Amino acid sequence: MSKPAKAVGIEIAGINLSYGATHVLKNVDLTVRPGEFFAFLGPSGCGKTTLLRLIAGFAQAQTGQVLLDGQDVAPLPPWKRDVGMVFQSYALWPHMTVAKNVAFGLEERRLPRAEIDRRVAEALDLVGLAAFAGRRPAQLSGGQQQRVAVARTIAIEPKVLLLDEPLSNLDAKMRVSVRRELRALQQRLGLTTIFVTHDQEEANTICDRIAVMDAGTIRQVGTPMELYESPANLFVASFLGSANILGDGDGISVPAGKRLVFRPQHATLSSVAGATLRGPVTHREFLGATVRYSVRIGGSEILVEVPFQSGGELRTVGDMVGVALPPERMLFLPA
């Protein structure tokens, strides 16, 4: 299967979508660059799958535009958008062979038989399932079924690939393997790809940029490292990794309307004398490479992760400790 001649960009402008009185997407503006592996990341019910379905043409907004390669596709039905979507359930026909499942979309488009056979063979070869063409879905593992769904989608040679939580039905070990395969395939094809997930590890490990969504809005867009190191608000800080959040009520001084935010691994335990942050250890967990302590500071509990050193002194529950934090690691975000 040949690489697309030109990867296309996606622009979403002024999108509002409601189901009755429920405002699902609220003034969404977003740009996905050509050839990007992009993620919509957020908790259940935040609108990420609805936004994906809107791009695919399975949902209709009340206001706004969806531009693919500069063309407004909002008035077009799904089959005229040149977009391929892999559903969470895979949606494979159980009575059809793998090859027939992959060929289904091509047959619907009434392509010549030789062209269908060529594309099916190439798509199955790309996902490593050429030897399974004669099997039925029930004879495949979950990971193999997921690859069939991907092969069926890329066989139609879409301009954009949309993935709706495609790894959620796989066990933890299989998810790691398949997500790497997805990334490698995306890079090989050069397809602009959008990946919907609620799992931050999945988004962080394979995506170029991420839109963090909450309650129908986009809270921040950036690379995984940008979002982790420089969150724009408390929601992004707490949703991406562990974050300690302290305010005036915890006995520390912070600017008006702000909260102090820092990551557990950016703090260290110190002596109580002279420490601005101090309190008792309430819990300790040994994680192998690190030891995670919970420390009560004012009315809050924070986490501090320190490297484990064999033979080193460990703090115990009830010990009074200080918490040291480099000034450059302190974030003051709007409350």
N, C-alpha and C positions, 0 to 999 in steps of 0.2 A: 504494500500500500504506500503510495507516494506521499511525501510530506506536502502539506498545503503550500501553494505558491506564496500566500501571504496570510500571516496570522491577523485576525481582526480584533479591534477593540470594542468594548461595550461601554455605553454611557447611559446611566439612569438619571433622569432629571425630574424633580418635582413630583415624585410618585406618592399618591395617597390611595390607599385601598381599604375599603370597609366592607364588612359583612353585617348588614343591618346596622345596629347601633355600635358594633365593635369596630374600632379604628385599628386595623391590623398593621398597616404600614403608614408612617407619618412623615410626610415631606422628605422622602429619601432621595438623596443625590449621591451618585457614586460613579467612579470611572475605573474600569478594569483595562489594563494595558494589553496590547496585542502580545500573545504568546505567554501571558502570565498564568501561573497556577495560583489561583486566588481562593480564599476561604471566606464563607459566611460562618462566623462562630458566635454562639450564644446559647443561653439556656432554652429549655423547651418552652414553646409559646412565644418566642421573641419575634417571630416573623421571618426567619431565615429561609425556611422551606417555601413559604408563600412568595417571597421575593424571587426564589429560583424558579418556581412555577410561572411566575409572571414573565420572566425572560423567555421561558419555553413556550408560552402561549396558553397555558392551562389555567391562568387566572387573568382577570381583567381589572385594571385600575380605574378609579374614577377620574383621576387627573394625572398628568405627567407623560413622559416619553420614555421608550426603550429603544435605544439606537444601537444597531449592530453594523459596524463598519460605516457609521454615519447615516444609515438608513433607519428611519422610524418604522419599527416592525409591530408597534402596538396594534394597528388595525389587521395584521395578518394572522391567520390561523396557524396552529403549531406546525403543520406539515409544509408550510411555505416559508418557514423561518430559517431553514438550514441549520437547525440546532439539534444536537443529540442529547438525550437525557437517560441516565442510568438511575432507576428507581431503587428505593431502599429494599423493596421486596424482590428485586430482580425481574419479576413478571415474566418468567420463562413459561413457554407452553409445555406442559408435562408430557403430552402425547407425541411431541415432535422430537426428532433427534437434535443434537447440538448443531449440526450443519443446517437443518431446516429452521431452527430458531434464529440463527444468524442471517439466513437468507430471507426471513419473513419481510423485513422492511424493504429489501431490494425488490422482492416479487410484487409488493404493493405498489412500487414505483414503476412496474412493468418494464424493467430493464431486460436486455437480451440475456438468454440463458448462459451464454459463455461469459458475459460480464458478471453475472451473479456468481457463477462458480469461481471465477477468478478472485472476486472480492471476498467471498467466504473463505477461500483457502488462505488468502493473505491475512485476513483478520484473525483467523484461528492460529496461524503461524506466529503472528505478533504476540498473542497472549499465551503461547506455549501449549495450545490444545489441539494441534493438528491431528494427533493420534486418537483424539476422543470424538471425532466428527460423527461417528455412528452411534454414540451413546445417547441416552435420554437423561434429562436433568436429575432424576432420582438416583441415577447411577454415579453421580458426581459428588464430591465434597462441597462444603459451603464456599470455600475459596475458588474452586473450579467453576461453580455456578456463577459466582460474581464475575469471573473472567469471561464467561460466555455472554453475560449481559453487556460487558464492555465491548466485546468483539462485535455483537449485534449492532451496537451504537456506532462504533467507528467504521463499520462496513459501509454505512451510508455516506461516509466522508463528510461529516458536518463541519461547519466553520467554527462552532463552539461546542464544547463538551461540558455537560452539567451533571454533577454527581450528588445525589441526595442521600447522605449518610450511607454510602455504599459498604461500609465496613462494620456496621452495627450488628449484623447477624453472625459475625465471625468471633471465634475465641481470641483471647489476648495475643497468643503467639502468632496465629494466622493473620491477625490485623497488622502486625508489624511487617510481616513478609509481603502481604498484598499491597500495603500502602507504598512500599518501596517499588513494587512492580508498577503501580499506577504512576508514580513520579517518573520512573524511567521511560514508560510508554509515552507519557505526555511530552517529555523532552524530545523523544525520538520523532514524534509526529509534529511537534511545534504547535499544538492546538491550544488556543485560549481555553482555559478550564476553570470552572467554578465548583468548589467542593463545599458542601454543607455538612457541618458537624457541630456537636456540643462538646467534643473532646478536644481540649486545648493541646494535648500532646500530639494528636493527629495533625492538627493545623500547624503547629510549630515545626514539625519535622519535615513536612513535604511542601509547604506553601511558600510562595514568594512574599505575598502580602496577605493581610487578614483584615476583614471588617468585623469589629466586635459589635454585636447587636444586642439591644435590650428594649423590650416593650415597644417594638415596631420602629425603633430609631437606630441609627448608626452612631455609636458612642465614640469610636475612634478607628482610623485606618492606618496601618503601618506594617513594617516587617515584624516578624516575631520578636526580634531583639529590641526594636524601637518600642513596641508595646510593653514589653517586660521592663525595660530600663526607664522608660519615660512615659508612664501612663498619664493620660490627660485628666482622669477623674477617678473617684473612689471605686466606681463599678469596674472599670478596666483593671485597676490595680488588684482588686480582690478576686476578679474572675480568672485572671491569668497568673497562675502560681499562688503561693502563699504570700500574704501581705499583712504586716502589723499596722494597725491604724490607731493612733492615740490623739486625744484632744485635751482641752483645758480641764475637763473633768477628771483626768488621770494624773493631776498634780504636776503637769508640765505647762510651759508657756508656749503657745503657738499663735501665729498671726490671726487676727479676727476673721471668722468665717472659713478657717482652714483646718486641716487635720495633718498631723505628722504621719507619713507613710514610709515604711522601709521593709526590706526583705529579710527573712530570718537569717540567711547566710551572710548578710552584710553587718550583722551585729556580733559582738563578742562579750563573754562574761568577764567581769572585772571585780575588784574589791569594792565593797560598799563605800568606803571612804572617798569622798570627792565625786562620786557618781551622781549625775543628774537623774538617771533612771535607776531605780533600785526596788527590790521586792523579793519575796520568797519564791523558791523553786516549787512548783506545784505538781510537776510531772516530768519524767525523763524517759526517753525512748532511744534504744540503741539501734541504729540503722545500718551498721556495718562501717561504711566510710565516714559517717558522721554520727554525732549524738545530738538529739533534738530535746531541748529543754523548754518547758512552759514556765513562764515567770509572771507573777501577778504584779502589774504596775497600776497603782490606783485602783480604779474600778474595772480594769481590763486585764486580759491575759494575752501575753505576746509569746511568740516562738523565737528561739535562738538556736541556730544550727552551727555546731562547731566541729572541726575535723577530729576524728577519733585517732588518738595516739596510744599505741600499746604501752601500758605501764603508766600512762598519764593519770592525773588526778581527775576523778569524776565528782561532780556536785550531786548531792542527794536531795530528796524531797524535804523541804523545810529549811534548807540553807538560805540565808540572806545573801543576795548577790547584787552587784552592780551590772548594768548593761551599757557597754560603750558602743558608740556609733559614729563613724567618721562623718564630718559635716557634709562631704560631697555625696554621701549616700542618703541624706535626708531629703525627702520630697514633701512639700507642703501643697496639698491639693484642696480644691474647693470642697467644703463639707456637703 
